[in-house]
Amino acid sequence: MLDNPSSVDIVAPCAANFNMSADVIKKTEANLNAILNHADSGYVLYDVELKIIAFNPLAQEFSHLLYSKTLVEGKYLLSYFPEYRHEALLEITRQVINGKKICYEAYFKIGDDEKWIEVRWLNVKNEENKNWGFILASKDITEKKLADIQLEKMAGDILKRNKALEQFANIISHNLRAPVANIISLVEMTIGENNDFEKEQALDFILSSSKALNKVIDDINLILEVKQNIHEVKCKIDLGILLCDIKTSINYIIIKEKVTIISDFEDSPNIYSIRSFLYSVFYNLILNSIKYRRLDVVPEIHISAKKAQNNIVLSFKDNGKGIDLEKNGQKLFGLYKRFDTTVEGTGLGLFMIKSQIEELNGTINVESELGVGTTFIVELPVIEMG
């Protein structure tokens, strides 16, 4: 069938080789035209010199829609495509001549609409099994492609939710169970204890266990807030002003630890995002660099923002202690994971940062060397302001 011509060899007919009447030939041509005119693919037939021989109405429609050009018999193939694609198209025809079946998907942005086209190139042979020309078949697969993308996104969301559930299960099984068990045991001890001193000690332990329990509940609330705040209205954020606000809020730490913060936002001074999320990312990464500074070196933090294709890349580079990525890289962003017990912390900060960045459809990666420093690289998609 013409709707899947890649499954058969196509041979150019030669009327002289058939014992057909003129009426039979006309009837055959009419039937073929009817099939082509109602096919769900656009077909263009080219000769060996890549000049158009024939095409069906849907091919003409695609040419108008995608390239704003009209198909004309006798016109050269490459005149319909942008110059940067010419070399690739010629290579495709060379491969097709050598028997390769070429099929790929092409993406087009037309105003506010998106189009996905499945493209197939097929070799046409004559009765001597020599190359006679080519067929370029194009099929609109936008509906299917967008459905596939949506399914993929849904699958990704399910994986993220399952991962979040695992994290909560970890909190309940480890971080909640221990303080609750301590409180129960201590209360039981206190009820049967007559010694005032031991009662007071038990009450102190109950208080500390209760505080630990409250801290875990606060952490759970923070994690849940990330999910809730994703619906917060996005706005234009001046990175210079954002950094200035953060420096003001932690000014006493900066002065005390003699921290130098150097910024370069010239390439991308503004970003369109959720301000509370971006503030949290900047705030926590800066504090992280200060917390894990080297005591024998004046702390320096370099922060930059650059555009890279459809992303904005934020870089946070310090000259601190560094991280052994070979040992700890896989667990770096895990919940309650800590790798330097000489510094006070809960192991929640990097987990929160990663969660917020992922909610913004971004990524975070790290480069580090022990005794030299660490660089966190955040990539966020460019969002058009509207």
HELIX and SHEET records of a PDB file:
HELIX    1   1 PRO A    5  SER A    7  5                                   3    
HELIX    2   2 ALA A   15  ASN A   17  5                                   3    
HELIX    3   3 ALA A   22  ASN A   37  1                                  16    
HELIX    4   4 PRO A   57  TYR A   67  1                                  11    
HELIX    5   5 LEU A   77  TYR A   80  5                                   4    
HELIX    6   6 GLU A   83  ARG A   85  5                                   3    
HELIX    7   7 HIS A   86  ILE A   97  1                                  12    
HELIX    8   8 THR A  142  ASN A  170  1                                  29    
HELIX    9   9 ILE A  171  LEU A  176  3                                   6    
HELIX   10  10 ARG A  177  ILE A  191  1                                  15    
HELIX   11  11 ASP A  196  ASN A  229  1                                  34    
HELIX   12  12 LEU A  239  SER A  249  1                                  11    
HELIX   13  13 ASN A  251  GLU A  257  1                                   7    
HELIX   14  14 ARG A  275  LYS A  291  1                                  17    
HELIX   15  15 LEU A  325  ASN A  328  1                                   4    
HELIX   16  16 GLY A  329  LYS A  331  5                                   3    
HELIX   17  17 GLY A  349  GLU A  359  1                                  11    
SHEET    1   A 3 ILE A  10  VAL A  11  0                                        
SHEET    2   A 3 ASP A 113  LYS A 125  1                                        
SHEET    3   A 3 ILE A 102  ILE A 110 -1                                        
SHEET    1   B 5 ILE A  10  VAL A  11  0                                        
SHEET    2   B 5 ASP A 113  LYS A 125  1                                        
SHEET    3   B 5 ASN A 131  ASP A 140 -1                                        
SHEET    4   B 5 SER A  41  ASP A  47 -1                                        
SHEET    5   B 5 ILE A  52  PHE A  55 -1                                        
SHEET    1   C 2 CYS A 235  ASP A 238  0                                        
SHEET    2   C 2 ASN A 270  SER A 273 -1                                        
SHEET    1   D 5 THR A 260  ASP A 264  0                                        
SHEET    2   D 5 GLU A 300  ALA A 308  1                                        
SHEET    3   D 5 ASN A 311  ASP A 318 -1                                        
SHEET    4   D 5 GLY A 373  PRO A 381 -1                                        
SHEET    5   D 5 THR A 363  GLU A 369 -1                                        
END                                                                             
